[in-house]
C-alpha cells in the first residue's frame, strides 16, 4: 500500500520508474497524474494536519500537480524539485527585454516568489522585444503590466513589486530576502552595483546582456565562483558605451538570452546540471554560433578576492565616469536643451546644426542641418568652420557627445551637444515626428 507521507511519494515514484524504465509515455498519462494526486493527499486529509497559519503551505495541490506534471515526471525535478521551486524566491532587476521572458518562464515553472524592480513605463519602442507587455499597456507602469501577465500565467505565484530605481541606498535591502538575483539591466553602473550587492550578501547573480545581434550570459557571485569584477575589472569609458537605444537590438535576441538566464536560475534552485559559474557564454545571432570563455576567481578582486576592499556600496555613476541629471541623461557644460535649439533655429542666428546619426536613421526622421555620420566626421572635419557655432545632434545625445569631444580636440571651441537628441525633440518640441 502506498504511504501517505512525502517519503512514501518518493518511494512510489522510484518504484514506478524502476518497473517501467522504457515507458515514460505512461508517466505522462492522466492516469499517472491521478496516482500522484492520490499519493500527495486530498484536501480532506490536509484539514487534519496542524499547521502554523502564518507559514505558507508548500504542499502541492491537485491543480499544481496537473500544472507541473511535465516537471514531476522528470527524475531530476520530481516532487522534491517542484517543492524547491515553490519555496524559492527570485528577484529580477528590470522587466524589459531580458526580464520579460525570464518573468514569464519562472512563473510558469512554479517559482514561488518573484520580485520585480523597475521604475519605467511601457513605450511603443519596447514592444518589439519586451514580450511581457502589450500595445494596451503603453503608458502604464511596467511593473503593473508584468504583474498582470505573471498572475494570468500562474495565479499561484507570489509577486512582489518595487517601483523604484535600484541604487546604493536600497539594493541591499531589496535583495536581502531573495535567494537569487537576476540582472536584466542595460548599463554598467547597475551591473557593478548588482555585483557588489550580491557579493556582500552572498547571493548568486544571473548575469545577461545584449547588444545588436550579440548576447552573453554567466552565473556570478556564487560562493565558489568569480564575480562580475573578475570578468570586467574596470568599466569602459562612457563615451565608448553604446546602448540598445543607440545601436539597436534584434527583437528576438533578449528572448534567447533571457531564456538562458531562466534555465540557469532553475538549475541553481534545483541543484542540477553544470551551471555557467566561471564560464561566459557568448551568442552571435548573425552567425548562429555559441562560444564559451572560461574565467576564474581573481584573488586580487576588490569585491570577492582574498583581501576585498569593497565593503559597502559605492556611487556607481561616479565609478563608471557618468554624470547625470535628474532625467538620467548625460549632460555637461557643452550641452544645450532641445528648447534652446528650437529658439536658436527660429532666430536664424547663423549657427550650424550637424546630425551625426547613420543614414538609415536619418531617413526615418530629421530636422535638417548638415548630415555627417559620426564615423565619417574625421574625413569631413575640414568642411566645418571653427569660427561658427556648431550644434551636434544624434538620436539620444550619446554619439553627438563623442562628436563634440572629437571636435574640441580638433580645435573647435564653440561646439554644443543637444541633450536627449532628436528623440527628445520629438517629445518636447514636435510630437508629430516619429520616434524610433
N, C-alpha and C positions, 0 to 999 in steps of 0.2 A: 504494500500500500504506500502511496506517495506520502511523504512527510509534508506537513502544512507550514513548516518554518522555512527560513531562507536557505538553510543548509540543505533541506530536502529539495528545494528548487534546483540548486546546483547539481545535486546528485542525479536528479531526474534528467537534467539536460545532458549530462555526461553519458548516462545510460542510453538515452535515445540516440545520441550521435554515434556511440560505440556500436549500437546494433545496426544502424543504417548509415554507414560512412559514405556510401556512394549514392545516397538518395536524398540529397539536400533539398530537392524539389518538394519532398514530403514535408520538410520543415516549413516551407513557405505556405503550405495549405492552411486554410482557415481552421481545419480540424486541429492542427498543431497549436495554433494560436489559442484556441479554446482550452486546450490542455494546459497551456501556460497560465491562462486566466484562472482556471480552477486551482492550479498549483499555488499561485500567489495568494489567492483567497478572495472571497466575495465580500462586498461591503458589509454584509450582516456579521461576518466574522470580525471585521475591523472594529465594530462597535464595542466588542468585548475587550479590546486592548486598551490599557491605561496609557494615556499619552499626555504630555505636558502641552496644554493648549497654546503656549507661546512658541513652541517649536514647530517648524514646518514639517508636514508629513511627506517623507521621501519615498514611501511605498508607491509602486506603480499601480494606477487604476486600470480598469479594463480598457478604457478609452486609450490610455497611454500605451498599453501593450499592443493594441491594434495599430496605433500611430507609429510606434517604433519597431514594429515587427521585423523589418529587414535588418535592423541593428541586432535584435535579440537572437537571431539565428546565426550571427557571426560569432564563432567561438572567441574571437579576440575582443568582442564587446559583451555580448550576452547580458543577462540581468545585472550582474555586478557592474559592468561598464556603463550601462544606461543609468544606474543609480549614481555613478560618479559624475556623469554628465549633468544629472538633475541637481546634484549638490554643488556643482561648480559655479563660479561667478567670474565673468569676463567683462572687462570694460574696454570699449572702443573709443579711441580718440579721433573723432571725425566720422561723420556719416555721409561722406561724399563718394568719390569714385571707388576707393578701396573699402570703405566702411559699408557700402550698400550690399554687395554680395556677402560680405562677412556676417552682417547682422541677420540677413535672411537665412543663410545656411546654419549659423549657430542656433538660431531659434528653431528651425526645422529639425535639427539634430537632437534637440531636447536639453540644451544648456539651460540650467535652471534660472540663473540671474544674469541679465545682460545690461551693462551700464553703457550709456551713450553720452559723450561730451561733444557739444557743438554749439555755436552761437550765431550761425548764419541762417539765411532764409533761402528758399529754393528759387533759382533763377532759370530762365529758359535755357541758358547755355549749359546748365547742369544736366539736362535731360538726355543728352547724347551718351552719357556714360553712368550716371548715378541712378541706377535702375530701381532703387527703393522708392523714388519719388515719381509722381505723375504730373501731367500737364495741369490738372486741377489743383496741384499743390503749389504752383508758382506763387510766390509772395508769402507763403506760410513758413513757419519755423521748420527747419529740417528735423529737429527733434520730434515735433508733433507728427510730422509726416511719417518718419521712420517708426515711431512707436505704434502708430495705427497699423502699418504694414506688418510689423512683427506680431502684434496681437491677432491680426487676421490669419497669419500663417500658423501660429501656435498660441492659443489662449492660455496654455499652461505656463508660458514664460513670464517671469517677473522682470519688468523693465524699469530701470532707474535712470532718469534723465537729468542732466546737468547742463542747463543753458548758460554757459559761461565760457570765457576764453581760458584755456589751460595756461597757468602761469606758475612762477616760482612760489607764489603765495599760497596756491591751492592744490598743487599737484600731489603732494604727499598725502594730504587729507582725502583727496578724491580717490587715489589709488589704494589706500591702506586696506579697505575692506574687500578688495577683489583679488582673486587668485592669479589671474593672468591679465597683462596689459597688451593691447594690440594697437600698433602705431599706424594710423591711416592718415597722417598729416602730409603736407606737401612743402615744408620749409625746414631749413636747417636749425633755426633756434628751437623749434618744437621738438625736433628729433634729439638734440642734445639734452633738452630738458627732460623728455620722457626717459632717455637712457639713464641720466643721473638719478632721477627719482626711483627708477626700477632697481638700480644698484643699491641705493641707500635702503630701500625697503626689502630687498631680496626677492623681487618679483621678476618673472620671465617677461621679456619684451619680444613680441612677434612683429618684426620689422618688415615693411614693404615700401617700395617707392616705384614711381612710374614717370616716364617722360617720352613723348612722341611715340616710338614703336618699341621701346625697351622698358624692362622692369627688373626688379631684384627683390629677393626675399631672404631672410635669415631669422634664426631664433637666437636672441641675445640675452645677456644678463642672467643666465641660469647660474647656479652655484658653481658648476664645473666649467662653464664656458666663457668665452670672451664677451665684451660689451661693444656698443657702437663706437666708443672712443678707441678701442683696439683696432677696429676696422678703419675708421676715419679720425685720426688723432686731432686734426685741425680742420675747421670749417673753411671752405673756399672763399675767396674774396666775393663780396656781394655783387660786384659788377659782372662776375663770371657765372652767376647762378640764374639760369633761365627757369621760368615756371611754366606749368602747363598752359596758363592763360597767355603766355608769350610765345611758347614754342609749339603748343598744341599737343594732343594725345589721341591715339586711335581709340575710339569709344569702347571697344571690347577689351582692351588691354587691362584696365583696372579690374575687370571681371575675372580675368585669368590670374592675375597676381593676388587679388583679394581672396579668391577661392583657395589658392595655395596657402595663404595665411590661415584660412579657416581649417585646412587639413592639418597644418602644424599645431594649431590650437587644440583640435580634438585629440590628436596623438599625445600631446602633453597631458591632457586631462586623463586620458585612458591609460597612459603609461605603456604605449605600444609603439613598435616600429623604430626606425632610425630618424631622429629629428635633424633639423638643419643647424644644430648647435655647432659652431666652428666652421660652418660652410655657408658661402654666399651663392645662392642660386641666381643665375643671370638668364634672362629670356629675351630673345630678339624675334619679334613678330614678323618682320620682313623676311628674315632668313628661316623662320620657323625652327630655331635652334635653342636648346638649353645648354648651358655650360656651367661649370662649378669652380669656385675658388675656395680653397681651404685657408683658414687663418686661425691663429691661436691666441690665447690669453697673453696680453703683453704685461710682463712683470713690472714695467715702468708706467703702466697706465695710471693716470691721475685719479680715475674713478674706481677701477676694480683691481689695480695692481697690488704689489706687495706692500707698498707704502702710499696708500691713497691720500691725495691732498684735497679732493672734492668731498667735503664733509657736510656741506649744505648746498642748497640750490642757489644758482647764480642769476645774474641779469644776462639772459641768453641772447637778447638782441645785441647788447654791447659785446658779448663774447664773439658773436658772428659778424661784428662790424656794421650792424644795421641801426640806423636812427629812423624812428617812425613817428609820425604824428598820430593824433587820436583816431584817424580813419584807417591807420595801418599802411598808408602809402609812404614810400621813401621820399624824403624831402631834404633840401639843403638850401644854402644861401644863393644857389644858382638856379632856383626854380621859380616858376610863376604858375598861377592857377588858370583854369580854363576861362574863368570870368575875366581875368586880366587880359588873357589872349583875345577874347572877344572884343574888349574895349580897344585894344591896340589895332586889331584888324578893322574895326569900324572907323577908327580915327585915320587910318591910312598913313601912319607916321613913318613909313619907309623901312620898317624892319622886314627881315627875310624869314619866312617860315619854311623849314626843311622837314620833310616827312621821311623817316629812316626805316619804315616798315618794308616788308617784302612785296614784290609785285602782285602776288595773289591776294594779299591783304588790301593793297591799295585799290584793287578792282572792286572789293566789297564796298568800301566807303572811303571817302577822302574829303578834305575841306580846302583843297588847293595847295598852293605853295610849290616849292621845289621838291622833287621826288628823287632822293638818293638813298637807296638801301644801305643799311649800316655797313655791310661787307664791302660796298663799293666806295665808301666815303674816303678812304686814303687816296684813291685814284682821282677823286674829283675835288679834293680839298682846295686845289689851286683855283677852282672856279668860284670860290666864295671870297667875299671882300671882308678882310678883318676890320675895316673901319665901320662896317654896318653892324647893327644889332641883329643877331641870328637867334631865332627861337626854334627849338628842335622838338618834334612830335613823333610819338610811336603809338603802340596800342595801349599800354598801361603806364608808361613812363620809365621803364627799366632800360630798354635799348637806347632811348633818347638820352638817358643819363650817361650811358657809356659814350655816346657820340659827343656830348658836351665835354666829358673828361678828355676825350681824344683831341677835340678842337682847342681846348685850353692849353693842352700840352704842345699843340702846334702853333701857339702864339695868339690865338683868338681870345680876347678879353670880354667882349660883350656878347656872351652866349648864355642862353637860358633854356632850361628843360621844362616842358609842360607836365605838371603833376597829373597823374592819372591818365594821360594820353587822350586819344580820340574816344576811348570808351567813356571817360569822364565827361568829355564834350557832349557825347550823345545823351548823357543823363542830365547834365546841368544847363546846357545851352540849347541844344536842338534835339529833342526826343523823337523827331521824325526820322533821324538817321538810324540805320540798322546797327545793332550791337552783335558782336560775334565773340 
